[in-house]
Structures are given as C-alpha cells and as structure tokens.
Amino acid sequence: MEKIALIGLTPKSVSLAMALENAKLKNTKIIGMDIRRNVTNQVKKLKLISNITASYSNAVTDANLVIIDVPISSMKDTLQGISNGLSEISVVVDLCSSKSLAINLAHEILPNKNNFIGGHPLIKNLPESIEEANSALFQGSIFCLTPDPKADPSAVKLVTGLAELIGSNTMFIDATEHD
C-alpha cells in the first residue's frame, strides 16, 4: 500500500488532500498531520481527510510521499520532526513560497537529500479557511518545481505526476530564479 502524508493542514494542503482522495488512487492511504490540535479537530469534524494525526512519526512512517505545507519560519522544525521517520525511498516536497531556503534546510536536515523536491503551486484564489478547501483548487494552475540538479529522477517523476494528477501544469525553474 502507498502512503501520502500531508504535514501542515492549511486550506491549500486540505484542498490537495481532497483532490487526491477524489482521484480514487488505488491502494493509497492519505494521512494529514498538524501539531495544532484545533486544526486537526476542525479537519476531523468536517471529514475532509479520512486519516488525521498530530504525530510526525505516525504521519511519515512508511510514507512514499510527504507533502509539507507550513510557513517557511516553521520549515526547520518540521524537517527535524519528520527526518527520523522517513524511509530511504520517501520523497519530500514542500509547498512554501521560498524555495532556496527550503532546499537549503532540507539538504542540511533530511537523511536522503536527493529525494527532496521544492514545489510551489501558483494559486489565483487561495481559500482563506479550511472550510473553503476545494478539490478543484489546482485545476489549470502552474505548479513550479525546483528540483536540485542532483535530485533523484524518480523523485522528480513522482512529484511531476502528483502535480498532473491534481490538474496542474508543471513548470521547472531554478530555486533562485523562483525566489
């Protein structure tokens, strides 16, 4: 069974989870994680993601794909929180707007640096609240990918496939140029 972990439950990541659940991926478990209890309770109450946890290790253990959507100011703590639970094959993608800093932190902290792919979906009308999360949010959007030149090609392919699955068009761009 495949496992996708979403770290940081925001209107954007909940919309992504909804799009993935609507894609009816076979043999795939989607799990949402946030350290804020009020947020996990809200997402549970709204039944937007079927599996929710407040534990980094519960979320990322055995995950094939880890999607991080936290403020850049929380990125270092988040990467430290997930690093021990990642397997050698876990691919990690972030959705924050600062690519250079996220990539530098990932290379400093993560055990398999070549499986980190910077990503930034460019959304025109981002929902303001979790209640406004929308599975069609990414349809027709540009999903910027900033893989390191040493990134594992299979990691890049997985994240490209994710972007296409949710209806986005991928655009490869250098992290510095992106920022």
PATI-808253 format. One line per 2 residues: their letters; for each residue x, y, z of C-alpha. Coordinates in nm, 3 decimals. Example, Ala and Ser with C-alpha at 12.3 -4.5 7.8 and 13.67 -1.06 7.14 Angstrom:
<atoms>
as) 1.230 -0.450 0.780 ~ 1.367 -0.106 0.714
</atoms>
This chain:
<atoms>
me) 0.000 0.000 0.000 ~ 0.119 0.351 -0.086
ki) 0.105 0.625 0.176 ~ 0.091 1.002 0.123
al) 0.146 1.225 0.426 ~ 0.044 1.590 0.433
ig) 0.232 1.784 0.701 ~ 0.063 2.111 0.796
lt) -0.311 2.131 0.741 ~ -0.391 2.455 0.563
pk) -0.663 2.545 0.313 ~ -0.412 2.462 0.036
sv) -0.299 2.124 0.172 ~ -0.653 2.020 0.265
sl) -0.761 2.109 -0.091 ~ -0.472 1.893 -0.216
am) -0.581 1.604 0.005 ~ -0.936 1.636 -0.125
al) -0.810 1.634 -0.486 ~ -0.604 1.322 -0.413
en) -0.897 1.147 -0.246 ~ -1.119 1.238 -0.545
ak) -0.860 1.081 -0.775 ~ -0.951 0.745 -0.616
lk) -0.591 0.625 -0.601 ~ -0.589 0.250 -0.556
nt) -0.410 0.108 -0.253 ~ -0.318 0.456 -0.130
ki) -0.367 0.591 0.219 ~ -0.371 0.969 0.267
ig) -0.290 1.099 0.613 ~ -0.299 1.457 0.735
md) -0.083 1.589 1.018 ~ -0.075 1.913 1.210
ir) 0.067 1.996 1.551 ~ -0.222 2.236 1.615
rn) -0.496 2.038 1.791 ~ -0.768 2.288 1.695
vt) -0.680 2.241 1.327 ~ -0.678 1.859 1.342
nq) -1.013 1.869 1.526 ~ -1.158 2.103 1.264
vk) -1.046 1.883 0.974 ~ -1.180 1.572 1.152
kl) -1.514 1.743 1.219 ~ -1.550 1.848 0.856
kl) -1.448 1.497 0.740 ~ -1.222 1.646 0.470
is) -0.937 1.396 0.521 ~ -1.010 1.048 0.648
ni) -0.688 0.992 0.845 ~ -0.555 1.263 1.081
ta) -0.272 1.259 1.335 ~ -0.078 1.507 1.548
sy) 0.240 1.297 1.533 ~ 0.519 1.348 1.281
sn) 0.629 0.986 1.312 ~ 0.277 0.846 1.266
av) 0.236 1.058 0.956 ~ 0.564 0.987 0.777
td) 0.648 0.631 0.879 ~ 0.623 0.418 0.563
an) 0.516 0.721 0.356 ~ 0.617 0.714 -0.009
lv) 0.539 1.083 -0.049 ~ 0.549 1.357 0.216
ii) 0.398 1.694 0.128 ~ 0.486 1.984 0.359
dv) 0.274 2.299 0.375 ~ 0.398 2.509 0.664
pi) 0.523 2.867 0.690 ~ 0.891 2.896 0.598
ss) 0.953 3.003 0.959 ~ 0.839 2.654 1.070
mk) 1.026 2.461 0.799 ~ 1.336 2.380 1.005
dt) 1.133 2.240 1.297 ~ 0.910 2.047 1.058
lq) 1.201 1.890 0.872 ~ 1.362 1.795 1.204
gi) 1.030 1.647 1.316 ~ 0.990 1.424 1.012
sn) 1.355 1.332 0.947 ~ 1.378 1.029 1.177
gl) 1.059 0.872 1.043 ~ 1.145 0.892 0.674
se) 1.249 0.585 0.482 ~ 1.523 0.583 0.217
is) 1.257 0.594 -0.054 ~ 1.038 0.870 0.096
vv) 1.006 1.164 -0.142 ~ 0.951 1.501 0.026
vd) 0.802 1.807 -0.145 ~ 0.729 2.141 0.015
lc) 0.466 2.389 -0.097 ~ 0.603 2.709 0.057
ss) 0.686 3.016 -0.144 ~ 1.059 3.038 -0.057
ks) 1.243 2.766 -0.246 ~ 1.609 2.843 -0.178
la) 1.572 2.843 0.199 ~ 1.354 2.530 0.198
in) 1.604 2.343 -0.019 ~ 1.899 2.451 0.194
la) 1.722 2.339 0.512 ~ 1.625 2.007 0.355
he) 1.983 1.941 0.248 ~ 2.103 2.023 0.598
il) 1.846 1.809 0.784 ~ 1.698 1.527 0.574
pn) 1.868 1.188 0.555 ~ 1.815 1.150 0.178
kn) 1.873 1.494 0.032 ~ 1.823 1.374 -0.326
nf) 1.458 1.289 -0.255 ~ 1.360 1.647 -0.168
ig) 1.183 1.845 -0.440 ~ 1.089 2.208 -0.396
gh) 0.739 2.283 -0.518 ~ 0.513 2.585 -0.527
pl) 0.164 2.573 -0.676 ~ 0.064 2.916 -0.802
ik) -0.299 2.952 -0.696 ~ -0.504 3.252 -0.807
nl) -0.772 3.241 -0.538 ~ -0.639 3.062 -0.233
pe) -0.912 2.972 0.017 ~ -0.893 3.173 0.338
si) -1.019 2.897 0.566 ~ -1.021 2.520 0.584
ee) -1.400 2.527 0.539 ~ -1.337 2.678 0.194
an) -1.098 2.399 0.087 ~ -1.177 2.287 -0.266
sa) -1.069 1.975 -0.453 ~ -1.063 2.171 -0.782
lf) -0.827 2.439 -0.648 ~ -0.529 2.323 -0.856
qg) -0.712 2.272 -1.187 ~ -0.524 2.463 -1.457
si) -0.275 2.616 -1.213 ~ 0.101 2.631 -1.258
fc) 0.293 2.404 -1.019 ~ 0.653 2.528 -1.002
lt) 0.910 2.256 -0.934 ~ 1.262 2.343 -0.825
pd) 1.450 2.014 -0.806 ~ 1.817 2.024 -0.718
pk) 2.037 1.913 -1.011 ~ 2.133 1.608 -0.802
ad) 1.769 1.515 -0.729 ~ 1.674 1.154 -0.787
ps) 1.493 1.137 -1.125 ~ 1.230 0.902 -0.979
av) 1.154 1.163 -0.707 ~ 1.111 1.431 -0.974
kl) 0.885 1.198 -1.173 ~ 0.669 1.126 -0.867
vt) 0.617 1.494 -0.785 ~ 0.552 1.577 -1.151
gl) 0.290 1.302 -1.153 ~ 0.133 1.447 -0.837
ae) 0.103 1.790 -0.998 ~ -0.054 1.643 -1.312
li) -0.290 1.421 -1.111 ~ -0.442 1.724 -0.937
gs) -0.481 1.911 -1.267 ~ -0.178 2.141 -1.255
nt) 0.071 2.221 -1.528 ~ 0.431 2.181 -1.417
mf) 0.699 2.442 -1.469 ~ 1.060 2.361 -1.385
id) 1.253 2.659 -1.254 ~ 1.574 2.724 -1.067
at) 1.513 2.795 -0.696 ~ 1.699 3.127 -0.701
eh) 1.512 3.241 -1.010 ~ 1.183 3.137 -0.845
d) 1.254 3.338 -0.532
</atoms>
